[in-house]
């Protein structure tokens, strides 16, 4: 099974929860769902290190403190996504810093639930459980 790692960074904007998501680039991806920033770990990299690197490469944001959130398995492929979550750095402004994505944005939580890849929706559910606790 292919292992990938990414982050779910969140912030509050005027007391409204937002999450950082990316959209894959390319004409064939125009209608594709959004995703957490993620990618494959390099040979000697831990999953958390890979998640941090991929987030920086795709959004220009360097995550601070992260906690593990577990993983999800994609239902239509043999891909496992490990997720780490944390509060976004203060005043973080995402930008597309990789050819792999055409958009990197903080998206209001309710909209994110509709836009995110359906297999990653579980990460949003888990986020509400840990930040509301």
C-alpha angles and dihedrals in degrees: 000000000000112000121211132172134207146154136250105206118185139185141173118245111189089339092307119121116239130180131204112244135166132212121217117246128235135075091264089059097052092111096032120122124256122255144195110266104269147145149158120303118241117241098269097031126110117229091252092050089051091049091051093047094047092048091052092044094050102036109017089238120126108211117226120200113005133185127198117257099183126242144282129212118224111242097217100040140033094257127127120197118202113201133203120189137199148142111287116247113268113270092008112169114193121218133177102259098162134060086231094074133045096190136031115180146151102246126196108259097242092051091045090058088061097041104043123096105274093237090055093051086091089068090059090050091051091048092058089051094054101039095043092050 
